[in-house]
Amino acid sequence: LALPLLRTVRARHPGILLYLNETYGTTLSELVMNGRMDLAVLYGGKTAVHGLSFVPLLREQLYVVGPASMMAPPGEISVPALADMDLYLARPYNVVRKMVNEAFAAIGQAPKVVAEIESASTLTAVIADGLGATILPESMARQVAASCGGWQSRIVDPIIEAPLALCQSDHLPLSEPAQAIKEILLELVAGLPGNVVVAEERAQKAS
């Protein structure tokens, strides 16, 4: 979403200074809660959090990403087939990590985590060096694989989908520029596959 958002904001609202904070692992919702950021697009949003409101955006399937030095599986790979793979994942509190742990637990196993990494650049370097693989949502998996010349394979049996939500304070009003950014974000997401924005809007109008 970052580049499309930048392009659209520059075209429609050149006077708005857009601040983007892209992190992997850091709790962005805390920045929104304490007023240091207006909006956050993050994985999760299904659990109610005091002081925050969430708008579901889309669901992204999870992929395993591996180095060129490791034999690539077919375009799809099952969770049991990942059991012996050295994995570099985020820490257990991370939403994606929780979903991975749950998928393995369902088959009576645990992922073989050799290190916990919450830096996208370090994770990319690890994969490029051939040290192992990782599991990421589709958009980030595509970015990491392209950056390190690796491969990606969609996880099936079971398919794991990570929910993406727009987070904002439930008591601090958005400024006029922030509201404009929110509207653009929702517009951009509505054009992506797997989005639930249109369904949510219809449900709200129906109620």
N, C-alpha and C positions, 0 to 999 in steps of 0.2 A: 504493500500500500504506500510505501514511503515516496517513491518517485512519482506515481500518479497523483498523490496528494500535493506534492510540491509543485508539479506542473499546473494543476488545476487552481491552486491558491494563487500562484503568480499570475495566471491569466485573468482570474476573476477579482482577486483582492490583493493587488500588488503592494498595498500599504500595510498589510498584516505581516508582522515578523513572526515566522513560524519556528518554534523550538522543538526539535525532535530528539528524544532520548531513547535510543535503542539499546536494550540490555537483554541478557539471557540469564535468568535466575534471580535477579533483583526483584523485590516486591514493589512493582510500580504502583500498586494500589495504595501503598503507604504514602507515596508522594502526592497522590490525589487527595487522600484523606487529610493530610496536613496542609493542603492548599498550595503545594509547591508545583503542582501540575494541574491543568484543567481537565484533561482527558487521558485515558490510557487504553490501548488495545492490548488485551492480554488473554492468555489461555485460562480457562476456568469460568467463573462467574455464575456457577450453578448454586453455590452456597451463599446464603444471605450473610452480609457483613454490615454491622452497624456503622452508619455514616456513609455508606456507599450504595450506589444503584448501578445495575448492570443491564445493558441492552444486548441480547444475543445477536451475533453477527453472522457467523458461519461455522461449519464443522470441517476440520482438516484431518485427513487420514494420516496415520503415522507410517514412516518409512525407515528402513535400516539403511545407513550410509556406510560404505566401506571403501578402503583404499584400492588403488589399481593393482597393488601387489597381492591382494587377496582375491581368490577366484570369485567372480561375481555370480550370485544365484540368478535364477530366472527373474522375470519382471515382478514376480510375487513370491513371498516366502512365508511359511507358517511360523507361529510362535515356537512350537517345539523345535524347529530347525535352528532357532537362535540360541538354544540352551548352552551350547559349547563355545559360543562366540565371545571373545574378549570385548566387553562393552565399556564405553565411556559415557556416563550419563550425568544428569544434574542430581542434586541432592534429593533425599526422599520427600522433602516438603514441596518440591516442584510438582505442578499439576501433571505434566507429561510423564515424569518419573513415577508418580502414583499410578497412572493408568498402565504403564509398562509393568509395574510390580503386580497390579491386580490381574493383568492378562496372564502372567507367568503363574501366579498363585492359583488361578483357575485350572491349570493343568498339573498342579502339585509340584511346581518347580520355582526357582528364583533366578533372575538374570545374573550372569557372571560379570559383575561390575568390578573392574580392575582399578578404576579411579573415578572420582566425581569432579566434573569440570563445569563451571558456569560462565565461562568466557567463550564467546563464539569464535574469536580469533584463535584462541588456544586449541579449541576443539578441532578447528579446521587444520591446524598445524599437526595435531596428533594423527588425524586421519591421513594427511599427506605423507607423514613419516612411516605409515604402515603399521602403527602400533595396535590397531584394532578398529572397531566399528562403533557407531552410535545410533541412536533411535531419535528421530525428530519429526515434527509435523512437516507436511509436504512442502510448504513454501521455504522453510529453513533448510530442509533436506536438499532441495534443488540448489539452493545458494551454496551450501557447504560442498556438495558434490562437484559443482562447477568450479569452485575456487581451488579445489585440491586435486582435480582430475580423477575423482573417485566415481563410484557407481551408487545407485540407489535402487531399492527394491521395496515394493509396497507390502506391508504386513497384512496377512490374511489368516483366517483360521485361528483365532478370530480377527476380524477387521477391528482396528482400534481407531476411534475418532476423537480428536481433541476439540472441545468447544472453544470458540473465540468470542470474546465479549468486549463491548465498549463500556468502560468504567468511568464514573464521574461521582462527585460528591452529591449526596441526597439533600444537603442543606445549604451548600454554597452555590449561589446562582452563577451561571455562566455569563461571562462578558459577551458583548455583541460579537467581537471577533471570534471568541471560542465557540459561540453558537453557530457561526458561519462555518467554522471548521468541522463541527459535528455533522452538520447537514451535508457537507461535501463527502465526509467519510462514509456516511450511510448511503449516499448516492453511489460512491465507488464500490462499496461492498455489495450493493444490490446487483451489480453487473458481474459478480464473480460466481463461479460454480460452487455449489454447496452452501450458498448463503441462505439465511433464515430471516433476513430483514423484511422481505415482502410478506412472508407468512406471519411474522410478528405484527406488522402494521395492520394486516387484514384482521387478525384476531382482536386487536385493540379496537378497530372500527366496529367490528361485529358486537363487541361487548358494550 
